[in-house]
Amino acid sequence: MQDSEASGLGWNSNGYWFPEAGGYGVDNGGSKTINGSTTGSIFTALSANNIIGFAYDLDNGKFYVSVNGTFVTSGDPTSGATGTGAIGDIPTGKFYLPIVGNGDYSNSSITHFNFGNGFFGTTAITSAGSNGNGSLFEYDVPSGYYALNTKNINTYG
């Protein structure tokens, strides 16, 4: 395990992970945390069965978040270097690890991921969005973006 500065994560006094230097976080209430400081809300609280999407623009060092197919903060992942509505910047030369957790010990939660295979757990998506570049997602994929999987890494780098 890397130290907290390199990984952008640390432990708070309650034993929860939180973003430190170089880290970004978004909680289910919509609060955004950058480098250990909460900077405000980017969306309203999430509900059961919401679908959260992430678009990483590694060419321009930006990342975007969508809730049920709509990018928050008027995000436009196809805006290029201007980074319209980007949630944050992605510094080069760092290792990034997406983490999902449940800080509410009184309730259980289940999180499913879809990296383009068309399923959340064992449940097939109900209607594939367009422009999946060979991958199946519930909502449209921004033009020029690809699923994070070995096939696309081999093909697109």
C-alpha positions as CSV (number, residue, x, y, z in Angstrom):
1,M,0.0,0.0,0.0
2,Q,1.2,3.5,-0.9
3,D,1.3,6.3,1.7
4,S,-1.7,8.5,1.9
5,E,-0.1,11.4,0.0
6,A,0.8,9.2,-3.0
7,S,-2.5,7.5,-3.1
8,G,-4.7,10.5,-2.3
9,L,-6.4,8.6,0.5
10,G,-6.3,8.6,4.3
11,W,-8.2,7.5,7.3
12,N,-10.3,9.9,9.3
13,S,-11.0,9.7,13.1
14,N,-14.1,7.5,12.5
15,G,-12.1,5.0,10.4
16,Y,-13.5,6.0,7.0
17,W,-11.5,6.5,3.9
18,F,-11.3,10.1,2.7
19,P,-9.4,12.0,0.0
20,E,-6.2,13.8,1.0
21,A,-3.6,15.5,-1.1
22,G,-4.1,14.6,-4.7
23,G,-7.4,12.8,-4.0
24,Y,-11.0,13.4,-5.0
25,G,-14.2,12.1,-3.5
26,V,-17.9,12.4,-4.0
27,D,-20.4,11.2,-1.4
28,N,-23.9,10.0,-1.8
29,G,-25.2,13.4,-0.6
30,G,-23.4,15.1,-3.5
31,S,-20.6,16.7,-1.6
32,K,-17.3,17.0,-3.4
33,T,-14.0,16.7,-1.5
34,I,-10.7,17.7,-3.1
35,N,-7.4,17.4,-1.3
36,G,-9.1,16.8,2.0
37,S,-11.4,19.8,1.9
38,T,-15.1,19.6,1.1
39,T,-15.9,22.2,-1.6
40,G,-19.6,22.0,-1.8
41,S,-22.4,19.9,-3.4
42,I,-22.4,18.9,-7.0
43,F,-25.7,17.0,-7.1
44,T,-28.7,16.2,-4.9
45,A,-28.6,13.1,-2.7
46,L,-28.6,9.8,-4.4
47,S,-31.4,7.2,-4.2
48,A,-31.5,3.5,-4.5
49,N,-30.8,2.2,-8.1
50,N,-29.2,5.5,-9.3
51,I,-26.6,4.9,-11.9
52,I,-23.4,6.9,-11.5
53,G,-21.2,7.3,-14.5
54,F,-17.5,8.4,-14.6
55,A,-15.8,9.8,-17.7
56,Y,-12.0,10.2,-17.5
57,D,-10.4,12.5,-20.2
58,L,-6.8,11.5,-19.8
59,D,-5.7,13.5,-22.8
60,N,-6.8,16.7,-21.1
61,G,-6.5,15.7,-17.5
62,K,-10.2,16.1,-16.5
63,F,-12.9,13.9,-15.1
64,Y,-16.7,14.1,-15.1
65,V,-19.5,12.5,-13.1
66,S,-23.0,11.7,-14.3
67,V,-26.1,10.7,-12.4
68,N,-28.7,8.7,-14.4
69,G,-27.1,9.8,-17.7
70,T,-26.9,13.5,-17.0
71,F,-23.5,15.0,-16.3
72,V,-23.4,17.1,-13.1
73,T,-22.2,20.7,-13.0
74,S,-23.2,21.0,-16.7
75,G,-20.3,18.7,-17.5
76,D,-19.3,18.3,-21.1
77,P,-16.8,15.5,-21.5
78,T,-16.3,16.3,-25.1
79,S,-15.2,19.9,-24.4
80,G,-11.5,19.0,-24.6
81,A,-8.9,21.2,-22.9
82,T,-11.5,23.7,-21.6
83,G,-12.9,21.0,-19.3
84,T,-16.4,22.4,-19.2
85,G,-18.1,21.3,-16.0
86,A,-15.2,18.9,-15.0
87,I,-15.3,17.7,-11.4
88,G,-11.6,17.9,-11.1
89,D,-8.1,17.7,-12.7
90,I,-6.2,14.5,-13.1
91,P,-2.5,15.2,-12.4
92,T,-0.1,13.2,-14.5
93,G,2.2,10.6,-13.0
94,K,-0.1,9.5,-10.2
95,F,-1.8,6.2,-9.5
96,Y,-5.6,6.3,-9.3
97,L,-7.9,3.8,-7.7
98,P,-11.7,4.1,-7.6
99,I,-13.1,3.2,-4.3
100,V,-16.8,2.8,-3.3
101,G,-17.7,2.3,0.3
102,N,-20.5,2.4,2.8
103,G,-19.8,4.6,5.9
104,D,-23.2,3.8,7.4
105,Y,-22.7,0.9,9.7
106,S,-26.4,0.6,10.5
107,N,-27.4,-0.1,6.9
108,S,-26.1,-2.4,4.3
109,S,-25.6,-1.5,0.7
110,I,-24.8,-3.3,-2.5
111,T,-22.8,-1.7,-5.3
112,H,-22.6,-3.1,-8.8
113,F,-20.2,-2.1,-11.6
114,N,-20.6,-2.2,-15.3
115,F,-17.4,-1.8,-17.3
116,G,-19.2,-2.2,-20.6
117,N,-20.3,-5.8,-20.3
118,G,-24.0,-4.8,-20.1
119,F,-24.7,-6.1,-16.6
120,F,-24.9,-4.8,-13.1
121,G,-24.1,-7.9,-11.1
122,T,-26.2,-10.5,-12.8
123,T,-28.9,-8.1,-14.0
124,A,-28.7,-7.1,-17.6
125,I,-29.1,-3.4,-18.4
126,T,-32.6,-2.5,-19.5
127,S,-31.8,-0.4,-22.6
128,A,-28.4,0.1,-24.0
129,G,-27.4,3.7,-24.7
130,S,-25.8,4.7,-28.0
131,N,-22.2,5.2,-28.8
132,G,-20.9,2.5,-26.5
133,N,-18.0,1.8,-28.9
134,G,-18.7,-1.9,-28.7
135,S,-19.5,-1.8,-25.0
136,L,-23.0,-1.8,-23.4
137,F,-24.0,0.9,-20.9
138,E,-27.4,2.0,-19.7
139,Y,-26.8,5.6,-20.8
140,D,-25.0,7.2,-23.8
141,V,-21.2,7.3,-23.8
142,P,-19.7,10.6,-24.7
143,S,-18.2,10.7,-28.2
144,G,-14.5,9.6,-28.1
145,Y,-14.8,7.7,-24.8
146,Y,-14.3,4.0,-24.3
147,A,-15.1,1.5,-21.6
148,L,-12.3,0.7,-19.2
149,N,-11.5,-2.9,-20.1
150,T,-8.6,-4.9,-21.5
151,K,-10.0,-5.0,-25.1
152,N,-10.2,-1.2,-25.3
153,I,-6.8,-0.7,-23.6
154,N,-5.2,-3.0,-26.1
155,T,-7.0,-1.2,-29.0
156,Y,-6.9,2.5,-27.9
157,G,-4.1,2.6,-25.4
